[in-house]
Amino acid sequence: MATKPAKSEAPAKAAPKKPAAAVAKAPKVKAPASNELKTYGTGRRKDAVARVWVKRGNGKIIVNGKELADYFARPVLRMVINQPFGAIDRIGNFDIDCTVAGGGLSGQAGAVRLGISRALDEYDTIFHKALRAGGFLTRDSRTVERKKYGRKKARRSFQFSKR
């Protein structure tokens, strides 16, 4: 077998050094922080998930870029969403911006309510006792039961035929 000629190994070149002045980076300039406190809460109900941001304001509620009355047309759903504010006696004091996905309108309203409650609890701890007493900080764990094999739905059987 023929042998390959050995490679001549050259010494590794060191990276050229930059002057000390060029290495130092200029300090990053941050945008001025706003005085408003904005808190976040996640809410879940059935298959719906809501991401909610709460800040001090005049009661404007935006859901997926729409006004509350446009997104939740039924008054019952709007009442469900406003329940946490009634529990802490702060109706119209906070602006809400939320995105909600999954499930139907009822599940989405429940998810937004839990998200608002969690965000208010994070906003100020004095709200915790009233929200906890009203049951607004507890996630409703009821979900749709899965369909079983050999059945028409989760529990419904196929129609029995004697013959």
C-alpha positions in Angstrom: 0.0 0.0 0.0 1.1 3.5 -0.8 1.4 5.8 2.1 0.2 9.3 1.9 2.7 12.1 2.5 2.4 13.6 6.0 0.8 17.0 6.1 3.0 19.7 7.3 1.2 21.3 10.3 1.5 25.0 10.4 1.1 26.8 13.7 -2.5 28.0 14.3 -2.9 31.7 13.8 -4.2 33.7 16.7 -7.1 36.0 16.0 -5.9 39.6 15.6 -6.4 41.6 18.8 -8.6 44.6 18.7 -7.8 47.8 20.5 -9.4 48.0 24.0 -11.5 50.9 22.9 -13.2 49.0 20.1 -14.0 46.0 22.4 -16.0 48.0 24.8 -19.7 48.2 23.7 -21.8 51.2 24.0 -24.4 51.0 26.8 -27.9 50.0 25.5 -30.5 52.7 25.8 -33.8 51.4 27.2 -37.1 52.9 26.4 -38.5 55.0 29.3 -40.6 52.8 31.6 -44.2 53.8 31.8 -45.7 54.5 35.2 -48.6 52.1 34.6 -48.4 48.6 36.2 -49.5 45.9 33.8 -50.1 42.4 35.1 -50.8 39.1 33.4 -53.0 36.2 34.1 -53.8 32.9 32.3 -57.3 31.5 32.4 -58.5 28.1 31.2 -62.0 26.6 31.0 -63.1 23.6 29.0 -60.9 23.8 25.8 -60.5 27.6 25.9 -57.3 29.4 27.0 -57.2 33.1 27.7 -54.2 35.4 28.1 -55.2 38.5 30.0 -53.4 41.7 30.7 -54.8 44.1 33.3 -53.8 47.8 33.8 -55.4 50.8 35.6 -57.9 52.5 33.3 -61.5 53.3 32.8 -63.1 49.9 32.2 -62.3 49.2 28.5 -62.2 45.5 27.7 -60.7 44.3 24.5 -61.1 40.6 23.5 -59.1 39.5 20.4 -59.0 43.0 19.1 -62.8 43.6 19.5 -64.9 45.4 22.1 -66.4 43.2 24.8 -70.0 43.7 23.5 -69.0 42.8 19.9 -67.1 39.6 20.9 -69.5 38.3 23.6 -73.0 39.3 22.3 -74.9 37.5 25.1 -75.4 39.6 28.2 -74.8 36.5 30.4 -71.3 36.1 29.1 -70.5 39.8 29.7 -71.8 39.4 33.2 -69.6 36.4 33.8 -66.5 38.4 32.7 -67.3 41.4 34.9 -68.0 39.3 38.1 -64.4 39.6 39.5 -64.7 43.4 39.4 -67.9 43.3 41.4 -66.3 41.1 44.0 -63.6 43.6 44.7 -65.8 46.7 44.2 -63.7 48.1 41.3 -66.1 48.1 38.4 -64.7 50.4 35.6 -61.3 50.9 37.2 -59.2 48.6 35.0 -58.6 48.2 31.3 -58.4 44.6 30.1 -56.6 43.4 26.9 -56.9 39.7 26.3 -56.6 37.0 23.6 -58.6 33.9 23.9 -58.5 30.7 21.7 -60.2 27.4 21.7 -63.6 26.1 22.8 -66.9 27.9 22.5 -68.1 31.3 23.7 -69.1 30.0 27.2 -65.8 28.3 27.8 -64.0 31.4 26.5 -65.9 33.7 28.9 -65.0 31.4 31.8 -61.4 31.4 30.7 -61.3 35.2 30.5 -62.9 35.5 34.0 -60.2 33.3 35.5 -57.5 35.2 33.7 -58.8 38.5 35.0 -59.1 37.2 38.5 -55.5 35.9 38.4 -54.2 39.2 37.0 -56.0 41.2 39.6 -54.6 39.0 42.3 -51.1 39.6 41.0 -51.9 43.4 40.6 -52.6 43.8 44.3 -52.7 41.2 47.1 -55.5 42.9 48.9 -57.8 41.6 46.2 -56.9 38.0 47.0 -59.3 37.4 49.9 -62.4 38.7 48.1 -61.5 36.8 44.9 -60.8 33.6 46.8 -64.1 33.9 48.7 -66.0 34.4 45.5 -64.4 31.3 44.0 -62.9 33.3 41.1 -59.3 31.9 41.6 -60.4 28.3 41.3 -60.1 26.7 37.9 -63.3 24.8 36.8 -61.8 21.4 35.9 -65.0 20.0 34.2 -64.2 19.1 30.6 -65.9 17.0 28.0 -65.8 13.3 28.7 -64.0 11.2 26.0 -65.8 8.9 23.7 -65.3 5.2 24.5 -65.0 2.4 21.9 -68.2 0.3 21.5 -70.4 3.2 22.3 -72.0 5.9 20.3 -70.8 8.8 22.5 -69.1 8.9 25.9 -71.9 7.0 27.7 -74.7 6.6 25.1 -74.9 3.0 23.7 -76.0 2.0 20.3 -79.8 1.1 20.0 -80.4 -2.4 21.2 -82.0 -4.8 18.8 -83.5 -7.9 20.2 -83.6 -9.7 16.9 
